[in-house]
Amino acid sequence: MTDDVSQYSAEELEQIRGAVAAEESPLCPRCNVIMTSRAIGGGSFGLGYARRRDWLICPKCRRSALYDIKRGTRN
């Protein structure tokens, strides 16, 4: 079994969030490569709100992080 954890740690997620908040291209904290971004819509048709999220994916290690754009949070 490997010591490599499949998910980002809280500190690593904070690094990614900081880059997104600063409107910079986030780097994967483990691979140091630019993460790709996929926009994800939210909410159902007819609702008065729609959440906008970005799904940030490392093209090398395939780890990812999901952020609510407006709130700046992972949830």
PQR file with spaces between the fields and no chain letter, atoms N, CA, C, O and H, PARSE charges and radii, in Angstrom:
ATOM       1  N    MET     1       0.850   -1.181    0.000 -0.4000 1.5000
ATOM       2  CA   MET     1       0.000    0.000    0.000 -0.0000 2.0000
ATOM       3  C    MET     1       0.892    1.240    0.000  0.5500 1.7000
ATOM       4  O    MET     1       1.974    1.235    0.588 -0.5500 1.4000
ATOM       5  N    THR     2       0.439    2.282   -0.651 -0.4000 1.5000
ATOM       6  CA   THR     2       1.232    3.502   -0.782 -0.0000 2.0000
ATOM       7  C    THR     2       0.820    4.544    0.256  0.5500 1.7000
ATOM       8  O    THR     2      -0.316    4.545    0.728 -0.5500 1.4000
ATOM       9  H    THR     2      -0.440    2.286   -1.129  0.4000 1.0000
ATOM      10  N    ASP     3       1.741    5.416    0.600 -0.4000 1.5000
ATOM      11  CA   ASP     3       1.440    6.502    1.533 -0.0000 2.0000
ATOM      12  C    ASP     3       0.773    7.677    0.839  0.5500 1.7000
ATOM      13  O    ASP     3       0.306    8.601    1.504 -0.5500 1.4000
ATOM      14  H    ASP     3       2.665    5.415    0.215  0.4000 1.0000
ATOM      15  N    ASP     4       0.722    7.656   -0.492 -0.4000 1.5000
ATOM      16  CA   ASP     4       0.146    8.759   -1.258 -0.0000 2.0000
ATOM      17  C    ASP     4      -1.373    8.765   -1.107  0.5500 1.7000
ATOM      18  O    ASP     4      -2.039    7.801   -1.486 -0.5500 1.4000
ATOM      19  H    ASP     4       1.102    6.905   -1.032  0.4000 1.0000
ATOM      20  N    VAL     5      -1.921    9.847   -0.555 -0.4000 1.5000
ATOM      21  CA   VAL     5      -3.358    9.975   -0.342 -0.0000 2.0000
ATOM      22  C    VAL     5      -4.007   10.461   -1.636  0.5500 1.7000
ATOM      23  O    VAL     5      -3.465   11.328   -2.322 -0.5500 1.4000
ATOM      24  H    VAL     5      -1.380   10.629   -0.247  0.4000 1.0000
ATOM      25  N    SER     6      -5.161    9.905   -1.962 -0.4000 1.5000
ATOM      26  CA   SER     6      -5.793   10.240   -3.226 -0.0000 2.0000
ATOM      27  C    SER     6      -6.465   11.611   -3.238  0.5500 1.7000
ATOM      28  O    SER     6      -6.660   12.183   -4.310 -0.5500 1.4000
ATOM      29  H    SER     6      -5.602    9.201   -1.404  0.4000 1.0000
ATOM      30  N    GLN     7      -6.820   12.146   -2.081 -0.4000 1.5000
ATOM      31  CA   GLN     7      -7.468   13.452   -2.034 -0.0000 2.0000
ATOM      32  C    GLN     7      -6.481   14.515   -1.571  0.5500 1.7000
ATOM      33  O    GLN     7      -5.494   14.225   -0.894 -0.5500 1.4000
ATOM      34  H    GLN     7      -6.661   11.682   -1.210  0.4000 1.0000
ATOM      35  N    TYR     8      -6.777   15.763   -1.960 -0.4000 1.5000
ATOM      36  CA   TYR     8      -5.964   16.876   -1.484 -0.0000 2.0000
ATOM      37  C    TYR     8      -6.203   17.083    0.007  0.5500 1.7000
ATOM      38  O    TYR     8      -7.300   16.834    0.507 -0.5500 1.4000
ATOM      39  H    TYR     8      -7.579   15.998   -2.510  0.4000 1.0000
ATOM      40  N    SER     9      -5.185   17.533    0.702 -0.4000 1.5000
ATOM      41  CA   SER     9      -5.326   17.872    2.115 -0.0000 2.0000
ATOM      42  C    SER     9      -6.008   19.241    2.226  0.5500 1.7000
ATOM      43  O    SER     9      -6.159   19.950    1.231 -0.5500 1.4000
ATOM      44  H    SER     9      -4.294   17.735    0.295  0.4000 1.0000
ATOM      45  N    ALA    10      -6.409   19.595    3.426 -0.4000 1.5000
ATOM      46  CA   ALA    10      -7.048   20.905    3.644 -0.0000 2.0000
ATOM      47  C    ALA    10      -6.100   22.041    3.263  0.5500 1.7000
ATOM      48  O    ALA    10      -6.538   23.050    2.710 -0.5500 1.4000
ATOM      49  H    ALA    10      -6.286   19.019    4.234  0.4000 1.0000
ATOM      50  N    GLU    11      -4.824   21.889    3.548 -0.4000 1.5000
ATOM      51  CA   GLU    11      -3.836   22.918    3.201 -0.0000 2.0000
ATOM      52  C    GLU    11      -3.692   23.053    1.690  0.5500 1.7000
ATOM      53  O    GLU    11      -3.577   24.159    1.163 -0.5500 1.4000
ATOM      54  H    GLU    11      -4.468   21.069    3.997  0.4000 1.0000
ATOM      55  N    GLU    12      -3.700   21.916    1.001 -0.4000 1.5000
ATOM      56  CA   GLU    12      -3.592   21.944   -0.463 -0.0000 2.0000
ATOM      57  C    GLU    12      -4.827   22.592   -1.086  0.5500 1.7000
ATOM      58  O    GLU    12      -4.711   23.366   -2.036 -0.5500 1.4000
ATOM      59  H    GLU    12      -3.794   21.017    1.429  0.4000 1.0000
ATOM      60  N    LEU    13      -6.004   22.278   -0.554 -0.4000 1.5000
ATOM      61  CA   LEU    13      -7.230   22.899   -1.061 -0.0000 2.0000
ATOM      62  C    LEU    13      -7.216   24.405   -0.831  0.5500 1.7000
ATOM      63  O    LEU    13      -7.714   25.162   -1.664 -0.5500 1.4000
ATOM      64  H    LEU    13      -6.098   21.650    0.218  0.4000 1.0000
ATOM      65  N    GLU    14      -6.655   24.842    0.281 -0.4000 1.5000
ATOM      66  CA   GLU    14      -6.551   26.265    0.573 -0.0000 2.0000
ATOM      67  C    GLU    14      -5.615   26.957   -0.428  0.5500 1.7000
ATOM      68  O    GLU    14      -5.876   28.090   -0.831 -0.5500 1.4000
ATOM      69  H    GLU    14      -6.250   24.226    0.958  0.4000 1.0000
ATOM      70  N    GLN    15      -4.545   26.295   -0.823 -0.4000 1.5000
ATOM      71  CA   GLN    15      -3.641   26.840   -1.843 -0.0000 2.0000
ATOM      72  C    GLN    15      -4.377   27.041   -3.162  0.5500 1.7000
ATOM      73  O    GLN    15      -4.246   28.083   -3.805 -0.5500 1.4000
ATOM      74  H    GLN    15      -4.333   25.375   -0.495  0.4000 1.0000
ATOM      75  N    ILE    16      -5.145   26.041   -3.554 -0.4000 1.5000
ATOM      76  CA   ILE    16      -5.898   26.117   -4.812 -0.0000 2.0000
ATOM      77  C    ILE    16      -6.926   27.240   -4.724  0.5500 1.7000
ATOM      78  O    ILE    16      -7.060   28.036   -5.653 -0.5500 1.4000
ATOM      79  H    ILE    16      -5.252   25.195   -3.032  0.4000 1.0000
ATOM      80  N    ARG    17      -7.658   27.306   -3.601 -0.4000 1.5000
ATOM      81  CA   ARG    17      -8.675   28.335   -3.426 -0.0000 2.0000
ATOM      82  C    ARG    17      -8.054   29.726   -3.479  0.5500 1.7000
ATOM      83  O    ARG    17      -8.638   30.642   -4.059 -0.5500 1.4000
ATOM      84  H    ARG    17      -7.549   26.660   -2.846  0.4000 1.0000
ATOM      85  N    GLY    18      -6.891   29.890   -2.886 -0.4000 1.5000
ATOM      86  CA   GLY    18      -6.212   31.176   -2.895 -0.0000 2.0000
ATOM      87  C    GLY    18      -5.867   31.628   -4.300  0.5500 1.7000
ATOM      88  O    GLY    18      -6.010   32.805   -4.631 -0.5500 1.4000
ATOM      89  H    GLY    18      -6.418   29.146   -2.415  0.4000 1.0000
ATOM      90  N    ALA    19      -5.413   30.699   -5.127 -0.4000 1.5000
ATOM      91  CA   ALA    19      -5.100   31.035   -6.519 -0.0000 2.0000
ATOM      92  C    ALA    19      -6.353   31.425   -7.283  0.5500 1.7000
ATOM      93  O    ALA    19      -6.335   32.375   -8.065 -0.5500 1.4000
ATOM      94  H    ALA    19      -5.297   29.743   -4.858  0.4000 1.0000
ATOM      95  N    VAL    20      -7.444   30.694   -7.060 -0.4000 1.5000
ATOM      96  CA   VAL    20      -8.712   31.002   -7.733 -0.0000 2.0000
ATOM      97  C    VAL    20      -9.223   32.370   -7.287  0.5500 1.7000
ATOM      98  O    VAL    20      -9.670   33.162   -8.117 -0.5500 1.4000
ATOM      99  H    VAL    20      -7.459   29.922   -6.424  0.4000 1.0000
ATOM     100  N    ALA    21      -9.162   32.655   -5.991 -0.4000 1.5000
ATOM     101  CA   ALA    21      -9.620   33.940   -5.456 -0.0000 2.0000
ATOM     102  C    ALA    21      -8.790   35.095   -6.008  0.5500 1.7000
ATOM     103  O    ALA    21      -9.306   36.198   -6.195 -0.5500 1.4000
ATOM     104  H    ALA    21      -8.799   32.012   -5.317  0.4000 1.0000
ATOM     105  N    ALA    22      -7.509   34.848   -6.270 -0.4000 1.5000
ATOM     106  CA   ALA    22      -6.630   35.879   -6.826 -0.0000 2.0000
ATOM     107  C    ALA    22      -6.724   35.938   -8.357  0.5500 1.7000
ATOM     108  O    ALA    22      -5.998   36.689   -9.008 -0.5500 1.4000
ATOM     109  H    ALA    22      -7.090   33.952   -6.119  0.4000 1.0000
ATOM     110  N    GLU    23      -7.627   35.136   -8.910 -0.4000 1.5000
ATOM     111  CA   GLU    23      -7.846   35.058  -10.358 -0.0000 2.0000
ATOM     112  C    GLU    23      -6.579   34.656  -11.104  0.5500 1.7000
ATOM     113  O    GLU    23      -6.295   35.155  -12.193 -0.5500 1.4000
ATOM     114  H    GLU    23      -8.217   34.526   -8.381  0.4000 1.0000
ATOM     115  N    GLU    24      -5.826   33.746  -10.497 -0.4000 1.5000
ATOM     116  CA   GLU    24      -4.638   33.162  -11.115 -0.0000 2.0000
ATOM     117  C    GLU    24      -4.970   31.750  -11.565  0.5500 1.7000
ATOM     118  O    GLU    24      -5.947   31.158  -11.106 -0.5500 1.4000
ATOM     119  H    GLU    24      -6.056   33.340   -9.612  0.4000 1.0000
ATOM     120  N    SER    25      -4.166   31.220  -12.451 -0.4000 1.5000
ATOM     121  CA   SER    25      -4.326   29.826  -12.854 -0.0000 2.0000
ATOM     122  C    SER    25      -3.814   28.948  -11.716  0.5500 1.7000
ATOM     123  O    SER    25      -2.633   29.009  -11.375 -0.5500 1.4000
ATOM     124  H    SER    25      -3.372   31.701  -12.823  0.4000 1.0000
ATOM     125  N    PRO    26      -4.687   28.134  -11.125 -0.5600 1.5000
ATOM     126  CA   PRO    26      -4.238   27.315   -9.996  0.2800 2.0000
ATOM     127  C    PRO    26      -3.295   26.204  -10.438  0.5500 1.7000
ATOM     128  O    PRO    26      -3.475   25.601  -11.496 -0.5500 1.4000
ATOM     129  N    LEU    27      -2.299   25.947   -9.620 -0.4000 1.5000
ATOM     130  CA   LEU    27      -1.372   24.849   -9.854 -0.0000 2.0000
ATOM     131  C    LEU    27      -1.721   23.703   -8.925  0.5500 1.7000
ATOM     132  O    LEU    27      -2.128   23.922   -7.784 -0.5500 1.4000
ATOM     133  H    LEU    27      -2.153   26.437   -8.761  0.4000 1.0000
ATOM     134  N    CYS    28      -1.563   22.488   -9.409 -0.4000 1.5000
ATOM     135  CA   CYS    28      -1.737   21.323   -8.551 -0.0000 2.0000
ATOM     136  C    CYS    28      -0.656   21.374   -7.486  0.5500 1.7000
ATOM     137  O    CYS    28       0.525   21.453   -7.822 -0.5500 1.4000
ATOM     138  H    CYS    28      -1.232   22.310  -10.335  0.4000 1.0000
ATOM     139  N    PRO    29      -1.025   21.331   -6.205 -0.5600 1.5000
ATOM     140  CA   PRO    29      -0.038   21.395   -5.131  0.2800 2.0000
ATOM     141  C    PRO    29       0.939   20.219   -5.128  0.5500 1.7000
ATOM     142  O    PRO    29       2.025   20.326   -4.558 -0.5500 1.4000
ATOM     143  N    ARG    30       0.576   19.121   -5.744 -0.4000 1.5000
ATOM     144  CA   ARG    30       1.440   17.942   -5.739 -0.0000 2.0000
ATOM     145  C    ARG    30       2.276   17.809   -7.017  0.5500 1.7000
ATOM     146  O    ARG    30       3.420   17.357   -6.961 -0.5500 1.4000
ATOM     147  H    ARG    30      -0.306   19.034   -6.207  0.4000 1.0000
ATOM     148  N    CYS    31       1.718   18.197   -8.159 -0.4000 1.5000
ATOM     149  CA   CYS    31       2.407   18.009   -9.440 -0.0000 2.0000
ATOM     150  C    CYS    31       3.011   19.296   -9.988  0.5500 1.7000
ATOM     151  O    CYS    31       3.879   19.258  -10.859 -0.5500 1.4000
ATOM     152  H    CYS    31       0.789   18.565   -8.204  0.4000 1.0000
ATOM     153  N    ASN    32       2.549   20.439   -9.475 -0.4000 1.5000
ATOM     154  CA   ASN    32       3.019   21.747   -9.915 -0.0000 2.0000
ATOM     155  C    ASN    32       2.737   22.008  -11.397  0.5500 1.7000
ATOM     156  O    ASN    32       3.541   22.637  -12.085 -0.5500 1.4000
ATOM     157  H    ASN    32       1.843   20.470   -8.767  0.4000 1.0000
ATOM     158  N    VAL    33       1.592   21.521  -11.883 -0.4000 1.5000
ATOM     159  CA   VAL    33       1.146   21.804  -13.245 -0.0000 2.0000
ATOM     160  C    VAL    33      -0.168   22.576  -13.167  0.5500 1.7000
ATOM     161  O    VAL    33      -0.898   22.468  -12.182 -0.5500 1.4000
ATOM     162  H    VAL    33       0.939   21.010  -11.324  0.4000 1.0000
ATOM     163  N    ILE    34      -0.467   23.351  -14.203 -0.4000 1.5000
ATOM     164  CA   ILE    34      -1.698   24.141  -14.229 -0.0000 2.0000
ATOM     165  C    ILE    34      -2.901   23.206  -14.312  0.5500 1.7000
ATOM     166  O    ILE    34      -2.948   22.301  -15.145 -0.5500 1.4000
ATOM     167  H    ILE    34       0.126   23.439  -15.003  0.4000 1.0000
ATOM     168  N    MET    35      -3.858   23.440  -13.445 -0.4000 1.5000
ATOM     169  CA   MET    35      -5.071   22.626  -13.414 -0.0000 2.0000
ATOM     170  C    MET    35      -6.041   23.102  -14.486  0.5500 1.7000
ATOM     171  O    MET    35      -6.120   24.295  -14.777 -0.5500 1.4000
ATOM     172  H    MET    35      -3.820   24.175  -12.769  0.4000 1.0000
ATOM     173  N    THR    36      -6.776   22.164  -15.071 -0.4000 1.5000
ATOM     174  CA   THR    36      -7.805   22.525  -16.040 -0.0000 2.0000
ATOM     175  C    THR    36      -9.094   22.824  -15.294  0.5500 1.7000
ATOM     176  O    THR    36      -9.323   22.314  -14.197 -0.5500 1.4000
ATOM     177  H    THR    36      -6.712   21.194  -14.834  0.4000 1.0000
ATOM     178  N    SER    37      -9.923   23.649  -15.892 -0.4000 1.5000
ATOM     179  CA   SER    37     -11.160   24.070  -15.248 -0.0000 2.0000
ATOM     180  C    SER    37     -12.357   23.674  -16.106  0.5500 1.7000
ATOM     181  O    SER    37     -12.355   23.866  -17.322 -0.5500 1.4000
ATOM     182  H    SER    37      -9.737   24.063  -16.783  0.4000 1.0000
ATOM     183  N    ARG    38     -13.359   23.128  -15.466 -0.4000 1.5000
ATOM     184  CA   ARG    38     -14.628   22.814  -16.120 -0.0000 2.0000
ATOM     185  C    ARG    38     -15.738   23.492  -15.341  0.5500 1.7000
ATOM     186  O    ARG    38     -15.873   23.294  -14.134 -0.5500 1.4000
ATOM     187  H    ARG    38     -13.360   22.972  -14.478  0.4000 1.0000
ATOM     188  N    ALA    39     -16.529   24.291  -16.034 -0.4000 1.5000
ATOM     189  CA   ALA    39     -17.657   24.959  -15.392 -0.0000 2.0000
ATOM     190  C    ALA    39     -18.780   23.947  -15.177  0.5500 1.7000
ATOM     191  O    ALA    39     -19.072   23.121  -16.043 -0.5500 1.4000
ATOM     192  H    ALA    39     -16.419   24.453  -17.014  0.4000 1.0000
ATOM     193  N    ILE    40     -19.397   24.033  -14.012 -0.4000 1.5000
ATOM     194  CA   ILE    40     -20.521   23.157  -13.687 -0.0000 2.0000
ATOM     195  C    ILE    40     -21.675   24.044  -13.260  0.5500 1.7000
ATOM     196  O    ILE    40     -21.531   24.841  -12.332 -0.5500 1.4000
ATOM     197  H    ILE    40     -19.160   24.704  -13.309  0.4000 1.0000
ATOM     198  N    GLY    41     -22.814   23.921  -13.919 -0.4000 1.5000
ATOM     199  CA   GLY    41     -24.012   24.665  -13.536 -0.0000 2.0000
ATOM     200  C    GLY    41     -24.689   23.963  -12.383  0.5500 1.7000
ATOM     201  O    GLY    41     -24.280   22.874  -11.980 -0.5500 1.4000
ATOM     202  H    GLY    41     -22.930   23.274  -14.672  0.4000 1.0000
ATOM     203  N    GLY    42     -25.714   24.578  -11.859 -0.4000 1.5000
ATOM     204  CA   GLY    42     -26.403   23.943  -10.746 -0.0000 2.0000
ATOM     205  C    GLY    42     -27.838   24.391  -10.668  0.5500 1.7000
ATOM     206  O    GLY    42     -28.266   25.269  -11.417 -0.5500 1.4000
ATOM     207  H    GLY    42     -26.047   25.463  -12.187  0.4000 1.0000
ATOM     208  N    GLY    43     -28.564   23.807   -9.786 -0.4000 1.5000
ATOM     209  CA   GLY    43     -29.973   24.151   -9.612 -0.0000 2.0000
ATOM     210  C    GLY    43     -30.844   23.453  -10.644  0.5500 1.7000
ATOM     211  O    GLY    43     -30.352   22.918  -11.637 -0.5500 1.4000
ATOM     212  H    GLY    43     -28.216   23.094   -9.177  0.4000 1.0000
ATOM     213  N    SER    44     -32.110   23.469  -10.396 -0.4000 1.5000
ATOM     214  CA   SER    44     -33.065   22.863  -11.312 -0.0000 2.0000
ATOM     215  C    SER    44     -33.761   23.944  -12.114  0.5500 1.7000
ATOM     216  O    SER    44     -33.768   25.112  -11.725 -0.5500 1.4000
ATOM     217  H    SER    44     -32.509   23.903   -9.588  0.4000 1.0000
ATOM     218  N    PHE    45     -34.334   23.558  -13.212 -0.4000 1.5000
ATOM     219  CA   PHE    45     -35.077   24.507  -14.020 -0.0000 2.0000
ATOM     220  C    PHE    45     -36.228   25.087  -13.206  0.5500 1.7000
ATOM     221  O    PHE    45     -36.903   24.361  -12.476 -0.5500 1.4000
ATOM     222  H    PHE    45     -34.328   22.610  -13.527  0.4000 1.0000
ATOM     223  N    GLY    46     -36.448   26.379  -13.330 -0.4000 1.5000
ATOM     224  CA   GLY    46     -37.548   27.019  -12.638 -0.0000 2.0000
ATOM     225  C    GLY    46     -37.190   27.548  -11.262  0.5500 1.7000
ATOM     226  O    GLY    46     -37.994   28.252  -10.652 -0.5500 1.4000
ATOM     227  H    GLY    46     -35.899   26.968  -13.923  0.4000 1.0000
ATOM     228  N    LEU    47     -36.017   27.232  -10.760 -0.4000 1.5000
ATOM     229  CA   LEU    47     -35.617   27.759   -9.463 -0.0000 2.0000
ATOM     230  C    LEU    47     -35.072   29.176   -9.635  0.5500 1.7000
ATOM     231  O    LEU    47     -34.586   29.540  -10.706 -0.5500 1.4000
ATOM     232  H    LEU    47     -35.364   26.659  -11.256  0.4000 1.0000
ATOM     233  N    GLY    48     -35.158   29.946   -8.599 -0.4000 1.5000
ATOM     234  CA   GLY    48     -34.710   31.328   -8.653 -0.0000 2.0000
ATOM     235  C    GLY    48     -33.215   31.495   -8.457  0.5500 1.7000
ATOM     236  O    GLY    48     -32.731   32.624   -8.375 -0.5500 1.4000
ATOM     237  H    GLY    48     -35.553   29.650   -7.729  0.4000 1.0000
ATOM     238  N    TYR    49     -32.492   30.428   -8.381 -0.4000 1.5000
ATOM     239  CA   TYR    49     -31.045   30.530   -8.199 -0.0000 2.0000
ATOM     240  C    TYR    49     -30.363   29.477   -9.070  0.5500 1.7000
ATOM     241  O    TYR    49     -30.968   28.485   -9.477 -0.5500 1.4000
ATOM     242  H    TYR    49     -32.885   29.511   -8.447  0.4000 1.0000
ATOM     243  N    ALA    50     -29.127   29.719   -9.331 -0.4000 1.5000
ATOM     244  CA   ALA    50     -28.307   28.729  -10.020 -0.0000 2.0000
ATOM     245  C    ALA    50     -26.898   28.852   -9.470  0.5500 1.7000
ATOM     246  O    ALA    50     -26.289   29.920   -9.539 -0.5500 1.4000
ATOM     247  H    ALA    50     -28.635   30.524   -9.000  0.4000 1.0000
ATOM     248  N    ARG    51     -26.394   27.792   -8.939 -0.4000 1.5000
ATOM     249  CA   ARG    51     -25.025   27.810   -8.414 -0.0000 2.0000
ATOM     250  C    ARG    51     -24.059   27.608   -9.559  0.5500 1.7000
ATOM     251  O    ARG    51     -24.265   26.763  -10.430 -0.5500 1.4000
ATOM     252  H    ARG    51     -26.888   26.924   -8.883  0.4000 1.0000
ATOM     253  N    ARG    52     -23.015   28.386   -9.542 -0.4000 1.5000
ATOM     254  CA   ARG    52     -21.943   28.224  -10.523 -0.0000 2.0000
ATOM     255  C    ARG    52     -20.748   27.633   -9.804  0.5500 1.7000
ATOM     256  O    ARG    52     -20.298   28.156   -8.785 -0.5500 1.4000
ATOM     257  H    ARG    52     -22.847   29.072   -8.834  0.4000 1.0000
ATOM     258  N    ARG    53     -20.244   26.549  -10.340 -0.4000 1.5000
ATOM     259  CA   ARG    53     -19.106   25.886   -9.729 -0.0000 2.0000
ATOM     260  C    ARG    53     -18.030   25.651  -10.785  0.5500 1.7000
ATOM     261  O    ARG    53     -18.319   25.519  -11.974 -0.5500 1.4000
ATOM     262  H    ARG    53     -20.610   26.125  -11.168  0.4000 1.0000
ATOM     263  N    ASP    54     -16.810   25.602  -10.331 -0.4000 1.5000
ATOM     264  CA   ASP    54     -15.686   25.217  -11.168 -0.0000 2.0000
ATOM     265  C    ASP    54     -15.134   23.914  -10.644  0.5500 1.7000
ATOM     266  O    ASP    54     -14.938   23.741   -9.441 -0.5500 1.4000
ATOM     267  H    ASP    54     -16.575   25.709   -9.365  0.4000 1.0000
ATOM     268  N    TRP    55     -14.889   23.012  -11.551 -0.4000 1.5000
ATOM     269  CA   TRP    55     -14.280   21.745  -11.211 -0.0000 2.0000
ATOM     270  C    TRP    55     -12.851   21.824  -11.711  0.5500 1.7000
ATOM     271  O    TRP    55     -12.622   21.844  -12.920 -0.5500 1.4000
ATOM     272  H    TRP    55     -15.048   23.152  -12.528  0.4000 1.0000
ATOM     273  N    LEU    56     -11.892   21.868  -10.812 -0.4000 1.5000
ATOM     274  CA   LEU    56     -10.489   21.997  -11.157 -0.0000 2.0000
ATOM     275  C    LEU    56      -9.849   20.617  -11.115  0.5500 1.7000
ATOM     276  O    LEU    56      -9.933   19.908  -10.113 -0.5500 1.4000
ATOM     277  H    LEU    56     -12.077   21.851   -9.829  0.4000 1.0000
ATOM     278  N    ILE    57      -9.206   20.247  -12.223 -0.4000 1.5000
ATOM     279  CA   ILE    57      -8.663   18.902  -12.368 -0.0000 2.0000
ATOM     280  C    ILE    57      -7.190   18.985  -12.751  0.5500 1.7000
ATOM     281  O    ILE    57      -6.813   19.747  -13.642 -0.5500 1.4000
ATOM     282  H    ILE    57      -9.138   20.823  -13.037  0.4000 1.0000
ATOM     283  N    CYS    58      -6.372   18.207  -12.081 -0.4000 1.5000
ATOM     284  CA   CYS    58      -4.957   18.122  -12.440 -0.0000 2.0000
ATOM     285  C    CYS    58      -4.829   17.151  -13.618  0.5500 1.7000
ATOM     286  O    CYS    58      -5.244   15.997  -13.507 -0.5500 1.4000
ATOM     287  H    CYS    58      -6.678   17.587  -11.358  0.4000 1.0000
ATOM     288  N    PRO    59      -4.260   17.600  -14.744 -0.5600 1.5000
ATOM     289  CA   PRO    59      -4.134   16.700  -15.900  0.2800 2.0000
ATOM     290  C    PRO    59      -3.095   15.594  -15.700  0.5500 1.7000
ATOM     291  O    PRO    59      -3.072   14.622  -16.454 -0.5500 1.4000
ATOM     292  N    LYS    60      -2.245   15.738  -14.696 -0.4000 1.5000
ATOM     293  CA   LYS    60      -1.206   14.735  -14.476 -0.0000 2.0000
ATOM     294  C    LYS    60      -1.648   13.653  -13.491  0.5500 1.7000
ATOM     295  O    LYS    60      -1.638   12.469  -13.827 -0.5500 1.4000
ATOM     296  H    LYS    60      -2.264   16.528  -14.083  0.4000 1.0000
ATOM     297  N    CYS    61      -2.039   14.053  -12.268 -0.4000 1.5000
ATOM     298  CA   CYS    61      -2.391   13.060  -11.242 -0.0000 2.0000
ATOM     299  C    CYS    61      -3.893   12.784  -11.173  0.5500 1.7000
ATOM     300  O    CYS    61      -4.320   11.845  -10.500 -0.5500 1.4000
ATOM     301  H    CYS    61      -2.047   15.015  -11.995  0.4000 1.0000
ATOM     302  N    ARG    62      -4.689   13.592  -11.860 -0.4000 1.5000
ATOM     303  CA   ARG    62      -6.158   13.428  -11.941 -0.0000 2.0000
ATOM     304  C    ARG    62      -6.894   13.737  -10.641  0.5500 1.7000
ATOM     305  O    ARG    62      -8.082   13.436  -10.527 -0.5500 1.4000
ATOM     306  H    ARG    62      -4.342   14.354  -12.407  0.4000 1.0000
ATOM     307  N    ARG    63      -6.220   14.327   -9.666 -0.4000 1.5000
ATOM     308  CA   ARG    63      -6.943   14.775   -8.469 -0.0000 2.0000
ATOM     309  C    ARG    63      -7.766   15.987   -8.859  0.5500 1.7000
ATOM     310  O    ARG    63      -7.463   16.658   -9.845 -0.5500 1.4000
ATOM     311  H    ARG    63      -5.255   14.571   -9.759  0.4000 1.0000
ATOM     312  N    SER    64      -8.812   16.271   -8.084 -0.4000 1.5000
ATOM     313  CA   SER    64      -9.658   17.402   -8.437 -0.0000 2.0000
ATOM     314  C    SER    64     -10.199   18.110   -7.201  0.5500 1.7000
ATOM     315  O    SER    64     -10.175   17.584   -6.088 -0.5500 1.4000
ATOM     316  H    SER    64      -9.058   15.726   -7.282  0.4000 1.0000
ATOM     317  N    ALA    65     -10.684   19.313   -7.441 -0.4000 1.5000
ATOM     318  CA   ALA    65     -11.306   20.123   -6.395 -0.0000 2.0000
ATOM     319  C    ALA    65     -12.495   20.834   -7.018  0.5500 1.7000
ATOM     320  O    ALA    65     -12.437   21.259   -8.172 -0.5500 1.4000
ATOM     321  H    ALA    65     -10.704   19.740   -8.345  0.4000 1.0000
ATOM     322  N    LEU    66     -13.558   20.960   -6.264 -0.4000 1.5000
ATOM     323  CA   LEU    66     -14.786   21.598   -6.727 -0.0000 2.0000
ATOM     324  C    LEU    66     -15.051   22.827   -5.874  0.5500 1.7000
ATOM     325  O    LEU    66     -15.052   22.749   -4.646 -0.5500 1.4000
ATOM     326  H    LEU    66     -13.605   20.614   -5.327  0.4000 1.0000
ATOM     327  N    TYR    67     -15.278   23.972   -6.533 -0.4000 1.5000
ATOM     328  CA   TYR    67     -15.490   25.220   -5.810 -0.0000 2.0000
ATOM     329  C    TYR    67     -16.739   25.919   -6.280  0.5500 1.7000
ATOM     330  O    TYR    67     -17.032   25.961   -7.475 -0.5500 1.4000
ATOM     331  H    TYR    67     -15.277   24.035   -7.531  0.4000 1.0000
ATOM     332  N    ASP    68     -17.481   26.472   -5.325 -0.4000 1.5000
ATOM     333  CA   ASP    68     -18.610   27.343   -5.609 -0.0000 2.0000
ATOM     334  C    ASP    68     -18.019   28.737   -5.880  0.5500 1.7000
ATOM     335  O    ASP    68     -17.406   29.334   -4.996 -0.5500 1.4000
ATOM     336  H    ASP    68     -17.244   26.438   -4.355  0.4000 1.0000
ATOM     337  N    ILE    69     -18.203   29.244   -7.091 -0.4000 1.5000
ATOM     338  CA   ILE    69     -17.563   30.479   -7.517 -0.0000 2.0000
ATOM     339  C    ILE    69     -17.973   31.675   -6.655  0.5500 1.7000
ATOM     340  O    ILE    69     -17.117   32.405   -6.156 -0.5500 1.4000
ATOM     341  H    ILE    69     -18.701   28.759   -7.810  0.4000 1.0000
ATOM     342  N    LYS    70     -19.264   31.870   -6.483 -0.4000 1.5000
ATOM     343  CA   LYS    70     -19.751   33.032   -5.761 -0.0000 2.0000
ATOM     344  C    LYS    70     -19.352   33.013   -4.286  0.5500 1.7000
ATOM     345  O    LYS    70     -18.964   34.043   -3.737 -0.5500 1.4000
ATOM     346  H    LYS    70     -19.959   31.276   -6.888  0.4000 1.0000
ATOM     347  N    ARG    71     -19.445   31.860   -3.649 -0.4000 1.5000
ATOM     348  CA   ARG    71     -19.140   31.746   -2.232 -0.0000 2.0000
ATOM     349  C    ARG    71     -17.666   31.537   -1.959  0.5500 1.7000
ATOM     350  O    ARG    71     -17.202   31.809   -0.851 -0.5500 1.4000
ATOM     351  H    ARG    71     -19.760   31.023   -4.095  0.4000 1.0000
ATOM     352  N    GLY    72     -16.920   31.059   -2.941 -0.4000 1.5000
ATOM     353  CA   GLY    72     -15.497   30.794   -2.733 -0.0000 2.0000
ATOM     354  C    GLY    72     -15.248   29.612   -1.816  0.5500 1.7000
ATOM     355  O    GLY    72     -14.233   29.562   -1.122 -0.5500 1.4000
ATOM     356  H    GLY    72     -17.297   30.838   -3.841  0.4000 1.0000
ATOM     357  N    THR    73     -16.165   28.669   -1.812 -0.4000 1.5000
ATOM     358  CA   THR    73     -16.037   27.502   -0.933 -0.0000 2.0000
ATOM     359  C    THR    73     -16.046   26.226   -1.761  0.5500 1.7000
ATOM     360  O    THR    73     -16.352   26.230   -2.953 -0.5500 1.4000
ATOM     361  H    THR    73     -16.989   28.709   -2.376  0.4000 1.0000
ATOM     362  N    ARG    74     -15.697   25.134   -1.087 -0.4000 1.5000
ATOM     363  CA   ARG    74     -15.728   23.831   -1.754 -0.0000 2.0000
ATOM     364  C    ARG    74     -17.137   23.269   -1.851  0.5500 1.7000
ATOM     365  O    ARG    74     -17.380   22.393   -2.681 -0.5500 1.4000
ATOM     366  H    ARG    74     -15.448   25.131   -0.118  0.4000 1.0000
ATOM     367  N    ASN    75     -18.060   23.731   -1.049 -0.4000 1.5000
ATOM     368  CA   ASN    75     -19.402   23.154   -1.000 -0.0000 2.0000
ATOM     369  C    ASN    75     -20.407   24.008   -1.716  0.5500 1.7000
ATOM     370  O    ASN    75     -21.587   23.662   -1.767 -0.5500 1.4000
ATOM     371  H    ASN    75     -17.863   24.443   -0.375  0.4000 1.0000
